[in-house]
Amino acid sequence: MKAGLSSAILSEKPNVKWDDVAGLEGAKESLKEAVILPVKFPQFFTGKRKPWSGILLYGPPGTGKSYLAKAVATEAESTFFAISSQDLVSKWLGESEKLVSQLFALAREQAPSIIFIDEVDSLCSTRGDSESEAARRIKTQLMVEIQGVGSNNAHVLVLAATNLPYNLDQAIRRRFDKRIYIPLPEDHARALMFKIHLGDTPHCLTEDDFQELGRHTEGFSGSDVSVLVKDVLMQPIRLLREATHFKQVQGGMYLPCAPSEPGAQELSLQYFADNNLADKVLPPPITMRDFNKVMLRARPTVGKADLEVFERFTSEFGEEAS
């Protein structure tokens, strides 16, 4: 069992730094307080002052909950376990509970450690008459282990993420000391996301352009922004396919151009492929016009009714990271 669970340990860091996560400053500070400080300054957490033992990240899909976990895995000097339901659910009677027990035993052995459970609602949904005995036993064992009764969980943090916070069993919900709402990104965070996703791709956008993109994508999640930029990155390729004229630029490379431009030659992309000159074609740099064209058909994936559910949960059980 331990050998099977060892595969859940991230041996290679995801290489996602805190600065790569746009916005979510409050959530990042809470995670630093829970993860980084206890490892680097253990003398701060003595006596009655204990580090957080469980943190639940909840919010709409695509807001960066799993991405935050990757940043934690990169930045924390701890053993990081990335767990999903398939790691803990077994068809053999009684084995699932043993897997949960072994997971926490392994985490205590390799402490300080972090157990990240993505889509925790799939493992810990509300108990009811219709659920199987196996599902009930997994939940019970998880509650026992997270509570740490009879065990020393002082250096084990359970970090979980969910898009369906109301589906969580209330006893499991109580096990998480902090329940942090990860909302949709604000204007400035979306502007930074556009910049991050474009990366080093040649473009003609100014700082004002990025701010304008942030303002005009109200209601978009981080995932929505990523998909939008992915579509924009294909625009120069589409332009190359449709181009009827090219001009030669510095270094013997060719760029698509209008027929009226000086030096324009009537060529097609197929010409370069047929004459083994494919490596001589340059995609044009991304422009604000490319973004405007794609934004006409881009739509957010999170509706207002969805957001109301998270806001209600926050007012009842959670907190907004500040």
C-alpha positions in Angstrom: 0.0 0.0 0.0 2.8 2.4 0.9 4.5 1.7 -2.4 1.2 2.6 -4.2 0.8 5.8 -2.3 4.4 6.8 -2.9 3.5 7.5 -6.5 1.2 10.3 -5.1 4.3 12.1 -3.7 5.4 14.9 -6.1 9.1 14.3 -6.5 9.5 17.0 -9.1 8.3 20.5 -8.2 5.7 22.0 -10.6 7.8 25.1 -11.0 4.9 27.5 -10.2 6.0 30.4 -8.1 3.8 32.7 -6.0 4.3 35.4 -8.5 2.9 33.2 -11.3 -0.5 33.2 -9.6 -2.2 36.4 -10.6 -4.2 38.1 -7.9 -5.5 36.1 -4.9 -3.1 37.9 -2.6 -5.2 37.1 0.5 -5.3 33.4 -0.3 -1.5 33.4 -0.9 -0.8 35.1 2.4 -3.1 32.6 4.2 -1.2 29.7 2.6 2.2 31.2 3.4 1.1 31.5 7.0 -0.1 27.9 7.1 2.7 26.3 5.0 5.9 28.3 4.9 6.1 29.9 8.3 5.8 26.6 10.4 8.6 25.0 8.4 11.0 28.0 8.4 10.2 29.3 11.9 9.1 26.4 14.0 9.9 28.3 17.2 7.0 30.6 16.4 4.5 27.7 16.9 5.0 26.5 20.4 2.6 26.1 23.4 -0.9 27.0 22.4 0.0 28.6 19.1 -0.4 25.8 16.5 -0.2 26.0 12.7 -3.4 25.4 10.7 -4.1 21.7 10.2 -6.7 21.9 7.4 -7.5 24.5 4.7 -10.3 24.2 2.2 -10.2 26.3 -1.0 -13.6 26.7 -2.6 -14.9 28.7 -5.5 -16.1 28.6 -9.1 -14.3 26.3 -11.6 -11.2 27.8 -13.2 -10.3 30.3 -10.5 -6.9 28.9 -9.7 -7.5 26.6 -6.7 -5.4 23.8 -8.1 -2.9 26.3 -9.5 -2.4 27.7 -5.9 -1.8 24.1 -4.8 1.0 23.8 -7.4 2.5 27.0 -6.1 2.4 25.6 -2.5 4.1 22.4 -3.8 6.9 24.5 -5.5 7.5 26.9 -2.6 7.0 24.7 0.4 10.0 22.8 1.8 7.7 19.9 2.6 6.7 16.5 1.2 3.7 17.1 -1.1 1.1 14.4 -1.7 -1.3 15.0 -4.6 -4.3 12.8 -3.9 -7.5 12.1 -5.9 -10.3 9.7 -5.2 -8.8 7.0 -7.4 -5.8 6.8 -5.1 -8.0 6.0 -2.0 -10.9 4.0 -3.4 -10.5 0.3 -3.7 -12.9 -2.4 -4.8 -11.7 -4.6 -1.9 -13.7 -4.4 1.3 -11.8 -2.5 4.1 -8.8 -1.6 1.9 -9.9 2.0 1.3 -9.8 2.8 5.0 -6.4 1.2 5.2 -5.2 3.3 2.3 -6.4 6.5 4.1 -4.7 5.4 7.3 -1.4 4.5 5.4 -1.5 7.9 3.6 -1.5 9.8 6.9 1.1 7.5 8.4 3.3 8.1 5.5 2.7 11.9 5.7 3.7 11.8 9.4 6.8 9.8 8.6 7.9 12.3 6.0 6.8 15.4 7.9 6.6 18.3 7.3 4.1 17.3 4.7 1.1 18.5 2.8 -1.8 16.3 1.6 -3.6 18.0 -1.3 -7.0 16.5 -2.1 -8.5 17.9 -5.3 -12.3 17.7 -5.8 -12.6 16.7 -2.2 -16.4 16.6 -2.6 -16.1 13.3 -4.6 -14.7 11.6 -1.5 -16.5 13.5 1.2 -20.1 14.2 0.0 -22.9 14.5 2.5 -23.8 11.2 4.2 -27.2 9.8 3.3 -29.1 6.6 3.2 -28.4 6.0 -0.5 -24.6 6.0 -0.2 -22.6 2.7 0.0 -21.0 1.3 3.1 -17.5 1.7 1.5 -18.0 5.5 0.9 -19.2 6.0 4.5 -16.2 4.1 5.9 -13.7 6.2 3.8 -15.3 9.4 5.2 -15.2 8.2 8.7 -11.5 7.2 8.4 -10.7 10.6 6.8 -12.4 12.4 9.7 -10.5 10.4 12.2 -7.1 11.0 10.5 -7.6 14.7 9.9 -8.7 15.2 13.6 -5.5 13.4 14.5 -6.9 11.6 17.5 -4.1 9.5 19.0 -1.7 10.7 16.3 0.7 13.5 16.0 -0.4 15.5 13.0 1.4 18.7 14.1 3.4 18.9 10.9 0.8 17.6 8.5 -1.4 20.0 6.6 -4.5 18.8 4.7 -5.2 21.2 1.8 -8.4 20.5 -0.2 -10.2 22.1 -3.1 -13.8 21.9 -4.3 -16.2 23.6 -6.7 -19.2 22.2 -4.7 -18.8 23.3 -1.1 -22.4 22.6 -0.1 -21.9 19.0 -1.2 -19.3 18.4 1.6 -20.4 16.5 4.6 -20.7 19.0 7.5 -18.5 16.9 9.8 -15.7 17.0 7.1 -16.3 20.7 6.6 -15.7 21.3 10.3 -12.3 19.6 10.1 -11.0 22.4 8.0 -9.8 25.3 10.3 -9.9 27.8 7.4 -12.3 27.8 4.5 -11.1 30.3 2.0 -13.2 31.6 -0.9 -11.3 31.8 -4.2 -13.4 34.2 -6.3 -13.3 35.2 -9.9 -10.2 37.5 -10.6 -10.6 41.2 -10.5 -9.7 43.6 -13.4 -6.0 44.0 -12.5 -5.5 40.3 -12.0 -7.1 39.5 -15.4 -4.8 42.1 -17.0 -1.8 40.3 -15.4 -3.1 36.9 -16.6 -3.2 38.1 -20.2 0.4 39.2 -19.8 1.4 35.9 -18.2 -0.4 33.7 -20.8 1.1 35.7 -23.8 4.5 35.1 -22.3 7.4 35.8 -24.7 5.1 35.5 -27.8 5.9 38.6 -30.1 3.1 41.1 -29.6 2.4 44.9 -30.1 0.3 45.4 -26.9 1.0 48.2 -24.5 0.4 48.3 -20.7 -2.8 50.3 -21.4 -4.0 47.5 -23.8 -3.6 44.9 -21.0 -5.5 47.0 -18.6 -8.3 47.5 -21.2 -8.4 43.7 -21.7 -8.8 43.3 -17.9 -11.7 45.7 -17.8 -13.5 44.2 -20.8 -13.5 40.6 -19.5 -15.7 41.1 -16.4 -16.9 37.7 -15.1 -14.1 35.7 -16.8 -12.3 33.1 -14.7 -8.6 32.5 -14.9 -9.3 29.4 -17.0 -11.6 31.5 -19.4 -8.7 34.0 -19.9 -6.3 31.1 -20.6 -8.7 29.7 -23.3 -9.2 33.2 -24.8 -5.5 33.8 -25.1 -5.0 30.3 -26.6 -7.5 31.3 -29.3 -5.8 34.6 -29.9 -2.4 32.8 -30.3 -3.9 31.0 -33.3 -5.0 34.2 -35.0 -1.5 34.8 -36.7 -1.6 31.2 -38.0 -5.1 31.8 -39.5 -3.7 34.9 -41.1 -0.8 33.0 -42.6 -3.2 30.4 -44.1 -5.4 33.1 -45.7 -2.5 35.3 -46.9 -2.1 35.9 -50.6 1.0 38.2 -50.4 4.2 38.1 -48.4 7.2 40.4 -48.1 10.8 39.7 -47.2 12.1 41.2 -44.0 15.4 41.2 -42.2 17.3 37.8 -42.2 15.6 36.5 -45.3 12.3 35.8 -43.4 8.9 36.3 -44.9 5.8 38.0 -43.3 2.3 38.2 -44.6 1.3 41.6 -45.9 -1.3 43.5 -47.9 -1.0 43.4 -51.7 -0.4 47.2 -51.7 2.6 47.2 -49.4 6.1 47.9 -50.9 7.9 44.6 -51.6 4.7 42.5 -51.6 5.0 39.3 -53.6 2.0 37.2 -54.6 2.7 34.0 -52.7 0.7 31.5 -50.6 1.7 29.4 -47.5 1.5 26.4 -49.8 4.3 27.9 -51.9 6.7 27.8 -48.9 5.7 24.2 -48.0 6.2 23.0 -51.6 9.7 24.7 -52.0 11.1 23.6 -48.6 11.0 27.2 -47.3 8.6 26.5 -44.4 11.3 27.7 -41.9 11.4 31.1 -43.7 7.9 32.1 -42.7 7.3 34.2 -39.6 3.9 34.5 -37.9 3.0 38.2 -37.5 3.1 39.6 -33.9 -0.2 39.5 -31.8 -2.1 42.8 -32.0 -5.0 44.3 -30.0 -7.1 43.7 -33.1 -6.6 39.9 -32.7 -7.9 40.1 -29.1 -10.9 42.2 -30.2 -11.8 39.7 -32.9 -11.7 36.8 -30.5 -13.5 38.6 -27.6 -16.5 39.0 -29.8 -17.2 35.3 -29.5 -15.6 34.6 -26.1 -18.0 33.9 -23.2 -17.4 33.4 -19.5 -18.2 29.9 -18.1 -19.4 31.0 -14.6 -22.9 32.4 -14.3 -24.3 34.9 -11.8 -26.5 32.2 -10.2 -23.3 30.1 -9.6 -21.6 33.0 -7.9 -24.6 33.5 -5.6 -24.2 30.0 -4.2 -20.5 30.6 -3.3 -21.3 34.0 -1.8 -24.0 32.4 0.4 -21.6 29.6 1.5 -19.0 32.3 2.4 -21.5 34.2 4.5 -22.5 31.0 6.3 -19.3 29.0 6.7 -16.3 30.5 4.9 -14.2 33.6 4.7 -12.9 35.9 2.1 -9.2 36.1 2.0 -8.2 39.7 2.7 
